[in-house]
Amino acid sequence: MHRLSFIPLLTGLAWLTACSPPPSKPNIIFILADDLGYGEVGCFGQKKIKTPHLDALAAAGMKLTRHYAGSPVCAPSRCVFLTGKHTGHAYIRINDETAERGDVWKDPALEGQRPLLDSEVTIAEALKTVGYRTGFIGKWGLGWPGSQGDANKQGFDHFYGYICQRIAHNYYPDHLHRNGERVALRNPYYPGRGKLAKGADPNDPASYEAFGGKDYAPDLMVEEAEAFIRQSSDQPFFLTFATPVPHLALQVPQDSLDEYEGAFEETPYLGNKGYMPHQKPRAAYAAMITRMDRDIGRLLKALEDTGQADNTLVVFSSDNGPSWVGGVDWKFFESRGGLRGRKAQLYEGGIRVPTIVRWPGKVPPGTESAAVSAFWDWMPTFMDAAEVSLTLDKMGGGQVDGISLLPALQNPTESWPSRTLYWEHNRQWQAMLHENWKLLRKNQKSAWELYNLAEDPAEERDLASENPLKVKELSELLSQQRVESKLHPLKKST
């Protein structure tokens, strides 16, 4: 296990004295899709959904073919990314609605999830110490308004988007947030779930009109991100663009839906498996991803227009694998890219995510790397790119679990160390990747499963019964990867 730590200052947040950055410091943009499967991008094998801008990004940079999300669900994956700690050490390890606040599913005023602690050090806080302007635009999910987990209190100078994951289930919300202020939108309030009205004709477009609005949140977010880029040309910036796409519900403006008119055979989705109904669910899902791709193209154009493209490290990834409910036809789209599992599972399909890196002059174009890497590596990677000195001393927020990916990014043939990666989910699942061995179990009472990913990347053959000594060896190593958490004790029963 590789763990790095940093020298703290008296503030407990920074380990270097802030100074005026030299012009050569790179801008950094991290684009985070939501529930995008490994096989849902053209350059990763998708055949039915158009992603021309992401495909061009890959042609100009590098594909990471063995990159892993921080978790198979949203909030902990974001926590892992921001703090550099995997879910054996992270503070947020599940999608935690903190029931002590009341019934958040019945009271829309109770928006937001369990807050990230103020004592945690984020990438944004680290980069600010060396002069970066920081922004987070999109879905947050790590606190409620005004809490210590608020993005503006976690190192981000600018925030715009959804604070709450539940509100983000509706792409036509009645409000978003900007830097502590609630911003009203031209949409009526309705929750991000519902069914077609009783007696409504599922083949009549008018039956679905209640599930729309005037202001499409992703459109507003990309406009905000473009403005952030254009206004940051005088200092290096770090922008996280956490689009909610393609997380459910199935909602997309008509002009994008028209791009897939007649492309697929359709069966109307009536809302009976969660979220909201849609007359053309396959076209809607594909259109959401293609529109997201178009938005990414807008951000890349903003970099070109402002002359910042050559000095910007751009990373694209997803927070976990594809969804399987709410009208998503993940089998039709081959969303997993041949892998096993999906969102909320620790099989490869739930955590291996499509990842692209472009950095002109640093990352060779048209390349790919099979170096094993994970979300907790981005913190040391971005620190390395920004020339922040790393040491092995503890920092105010504790140790991190990642290593810098710059050697692998700059030289795909670079010898890469064997890795030990760990995940846990929902206080039940545990998984560890050690070299090419994958060990996992679904709960504390289930048997261990063992896979050799070099020979069996689809996890089709469980080798546990044939290799009891290897299971014993790896299970002992796995137990060393986590620290106990009062918030997240492993359940002793299912």
N, C-alpha and C positions, 0 to 999 in steps of 0.2 A: 504494500500500500504506500502510495506516494502522498505525503502531506507537507504542505508549505505553511509558513507563518511569517508574520511581518513585525517590524519594530514599532511599538506604539509611541505616540507623543503624549504629553500630559493631558490632551483632550480626550484620549481613549479612542479616537476615531482615526487619526492620521498617523502615518509613520515616517513621513517626510515633510520638511518645511515647505510650505506653499511658495511657489516662485513663478515668475512670468515664464510661460512656456516658450521654447523656441519655435519658430514657424514650422519646423519640420515635423513636429508631433502630429501623428495621423488623427484624422477624424475616425470615429468608430460608429457604425450603424449595425445594430442587431435586430433583424426582422424575425419576429416569432409568429408563426402560424399557430392555429388552435385546433387540435385534433386532426391534423393533416397526416395521412398515412404515408408509409415509406414508398408506396407505389403510386402516389397520386400526383406526381410531377412528371412531365414528359421526359426529362433527362434521367429519371429514375425508372423509366419503363412504362409510364402511363400512355395508353393508346386512345382513350376516348375523350379526355379532358385537355383542352388547349392551354398551355403555359409557356408562351413564346418568350416572355421576358426572363423567366427563371431559367429557361433553357439557354438563352443568350448569356445570362450571368454565369452559368456553369461553363459555357464555352470560353468565357473570358477569365475563368478562375479554376477552382478545384472542387470536385465532388468528394465529400467524406462519406464513404460507403459503410463504415462501421462506427457511426456516431450515435450516442445514446442520450435520450432525454433524462431529466432528473427524476422523473416519476411517471407512472402511467396515467396520472390525472393532473389537473391544471395547477392548483395553488402550490403544492409541494414542488412541482417542476420549476415554477417561477422562483420559489425560495432558493432552491438549489442553484439556479443560474445566478441569482443576485448575490449570494453569499459564498459560493464556492464550496459548500458543504453538502455531501450526499445525504440521503435520507436516514442513514444511520447516525448522523450527527446534527442534521438540520433541526431548527426549532419547529417549522411547519412540515409535517409529514403526511397529512391527509387534507382533504377538502373539509375544513373544520368550520361548521356554522355556529359554534359556541352557543349551545342551546340555553345557557343560563341567561341570555339576553331576552328570551321569549321565543314565541313561535315565529321565526323569520319567514316561514312560508305563507303565513296568513297576514302578517303586518308588513306592507311594502316599505314602511318608514325605517325598518330595521335592516338597512342594506349594508353589505360588507361581511367579510369573513374574519376569522381570528387574526389579530394584528401581529405582524412581524415585530419583534422586540427592538426597542431603540438601541439596545446594546449590540445588536448585530451590525456588522460593517458590510456595506454593499459595494458593488463595483462603482456605483455612482459616487459614493462618498470617497472612495479611494482616488478616483480620477479627478475629483474636484480639488484635491490637495496639490495637484500639479497643473491647475489652471484650466481644466475642462469645463465647458458649459454642458449641463446634463438635462436630458429630457426623456420623459416616458409618455408615450401616446398609445392608447389602446385599452386593453383589459388588465386591471391590476390584480384584485382578488387577494390582497395580503393585509387587509385592515378595513375599518369603516371610517367614514368621514371624521376627521379630527383626532383619530386615534394615533398611537405611536407608530402604527404601521402605515400611516398616510404616506404616499409617495414623496410629497414635499418634505417630509420629516426623515426620509430614508435616502437623502442625497440628491434628489432630483429638483433642479431649479424650476422646471416646467412640467406640469402634468395636465393631460386632457384625455378624457375617455370615461370608461366604466370603472368605478371603484369596486362594484359588487359583481360577482360572477353570475348570480341569479338574474340581475337586471340585464346582463349581457346575453341572456337567452332570447332576448327580443332585439332585433336589429332596427326596430322603430320605437325606441324608448321615448318616454315623455321628457327625459332629461339626461344630461351627461354632467361631468364635473370638470372644472378648470381651476387648478390652483386653489382649492378650498371653497370655491363657489359653485353652487348648483346652477347649471345652464339649462333653461327651459327650451324644449324643442317643439316643433309644430306637429306633434303626434299625440293622440289620446293615450291615456294610460290603459294598458292591459297586460296581464302577466305573460311570460314567455312560454305558455302552454295552453292548450285548449283543444276542443274537438269541433268538427263540423256540426253546425246546428242541426237539431233533430228535424228530419224531413227535407233538409237542403239537398239540392241536386249536386252530386259530386262532380258532374261533368259540366257544370255551369260556372264560369269564372266569377260570377257575382257572388257565389256562395263563399268565396274566400276573401272578399273585400274587407272584412272586419280585421284581418290579420296583416294590415299594412299601415302606411302612413306617408307623410311628406318628406321627412328628414331621415335618410338612410345613414345610420351611424358610421359605417365604414367610410362613406364618402366624406363626412365631416372630419374624420380622423386623418385621412390622407391629406386633406387640405391643410390641416394643422401641422402635420409633419413636414409638408413642403415648405410652409412658412418658417418652421423652425430651422430647416436647412438653409434657407435663403437669408435668414437673419443671423446666422452663426459664422459668417465668413471671416470675422475678425479675430476668432480664437478657436482652438480645437474644440470639437464637441463630441459628446457621446449620446446617441439617441437609441432608445429601445422603442421599436415600433411593433407593438404586440397586438396585431389585428385579431379580432374575434373569429375570423373566418378560418375554416369552414364549420366551426362548432354550430350545432343546432340552436335555433330553429331554422327550417328551410325558408329563407326569405331573401329575395333579390329583386332589384328594380327590373321593370319590364324590358328595357333596352338590352340588358344582359341576358334575360330569359329568351329573348327573340333570337339570340345567336345560336341557340340549341333547339329552335323550333323544328319539330319533326325528326330530330336526330336519334331518338330512342323510343322504343315501345314503352308506354306509360300505364301505370295503374294508379289512380288518385290515392294519395295517403290521407286518411281521415282523422289522423291525430290519435289513433287508438294505442300507439306505443310511445306516447310522450311527446312533448313540445307542441308544435302547431301543424295543422293540416296543409297540404299543398296539392293542387291539381296535377302538377307535373314534377314529381319529386326528383326523378333522375336529372332532368334538364335543370331544375333549380340548383341541385348540388353542384353539377358541373359548372353552371353559370357563376355560382358564388366563388369557386376557385379561380375561374378565368378572370373575373372582375378583380379578385385579390391580386392576381398576376399583373393585371393592368395597373393597379395602384402601385405595385412595386416598380413598374416601369416609370411611373410618374416621379417617384423618389429618385431613381437613378438619373432621370433627365434633369431634375433639380440640381443634382451634383454636377452634371455636365454644364448646365447653364451658368453655374456660379464658379466654374473652374476648379472644383474641389474633388472631382472624381479620381484623379491620379494620387491624391493624398488621403484617400478614405478606404479603410478596411470595412468591407461589407460582409456580414454573415447572415445567411438565411437558414432557419431551422423550424422545427415544430415541437410543441411542448409534450406531445405523446402520440400514440397511434390513433387509428380511426375509430369513430363511434360506430355503433351497431344498432341503434334504436332511432326513433323519431323520424322514420321515413328514409334513412340513409340505406342505399343498396350497395353495401361495401363489397359484396361478392361480385356483383355485376361490374363494378369498376376495378376489381382486383386491387383494392386499396392497400392491402398488406404487402404487395410486391412479392408474393410467394412465401412470406414468413407466416409463422403460426401466431395466433392471438390477436388482440385488439386492445383498445383503450380499457383501462382498469384491470389489465392482466400484465404479468411480468414475463410472459413469453416475448420473443423477439418482436413480434408485430405490435406489441403494446409500448415498447420503449425504443426500438431502433427507428431513427427518424431521418428523413431526407435533409441533407445539410450541404450548403454551398458556401464557399469563401472566395471573395474576389479582393485582391489588393494589388493594383498595378505596380509592376517592378519588383514586387516581393513574392507573390504567389504565382508560379508559372501557369499560364493559361492552358485550357484544354486538358487538364490533368485530373487524376483522382488518386485518393489515398485510402487504403484499407487499415490505416493505423487506428487502433481502438482508442476512442475518446468519448467524453461525456460532458454534460452541462457544467459540472463542477470544474472543468478545465478552462472555462472562458474567463473567469476572474484572473487567474495567473497569466493567461494568454494576453488579455487586454492590458494588464499591468506591464507585461514584457514589451508589448508593442508601444506603449506610452513611455517606456524607459523609466519605470518606477523600480527601484532596486528591491529585490526580494531577498529575504534572509530566512534563517530557520528559527528566529526568535518569535515568541508569541506576540500577537497584536491584540488590541482591545477587544475585538470581536471573536477571538479564538482562532484556532487553526483552520486551514482549509484543506480539502482533500485532493485538489486538482494539480495538474502540472501544465506548464506552458506548451502550447501546441505549435509555436512558431517554427521549431526545427522541422516538424513534419509538414507544415504548410509551405515552407520555403523550399524544401527539398523532398519530393515524394519518395525518393529512394533512400532517404535517411533511415538508418537502423533505429527501430522504435522499441522502447522497453516493453516487456511483458507487463500487463496491467491486472490489477485486482479491483473490480468494480462491484459496488453493492447497492441494492435497492430494497426497500420494504414498502408495503402498501396496505392501507386500510387496517393497520394493526394485525394483519394476518399473513399476507404473502411476504415471502423473503426470497431474494435471488442474489446470486453472486456469479460474476464472470471472472475466472482465474485462468490466464493464458487462453486456451481454446475450450476449457471446460465450463459448462454452465450448470450450476446447481440451483434448484428452486423447490419450494414447497408452498402450497396454497394456504395452509394454516398450521398451527402448532401440533395438530394431531394427524395431519396427512403425511404420507410417505414422501421422502425426498425423491426428486426426479433429477436425472443426470443426462446431459447431452454433450456431445463433442461437436461444437459448431464448425470446426474445420471440415469435418466429414458430413455433417448433418445440419446445415444452417436453418432448415425448416423445422427442426426439433421434432422429427417424426419418430425417432427411436430412443426410448428411454433406456439408458444403460446402467441404471442404478443397481438392479439385481445382479448384473454381471460384474460389477466393480464395487463391492462393499467396502474395500479398504480405501478406495478413492473417495467414496461418499463420506467415510469417517474422517479422512484427512481434510476434505474441503468443508465439511460441516463445522469442524473445529476452527478452521480459518475464518469461516463466515461469522461465527459467534464473536470474533474479535473486531468485527467491522462496525459495530454499533455501540452507542452508549445508551443506558437506560433513560427513559423519559417518562415523567409522571403524566404528561399529556398523552403520550402514545405508547402505553404498555402493550406488549404483544398479547393478544387474546389467547387464553388457554383452551378455549373451546370455540366451535363454529356457531 
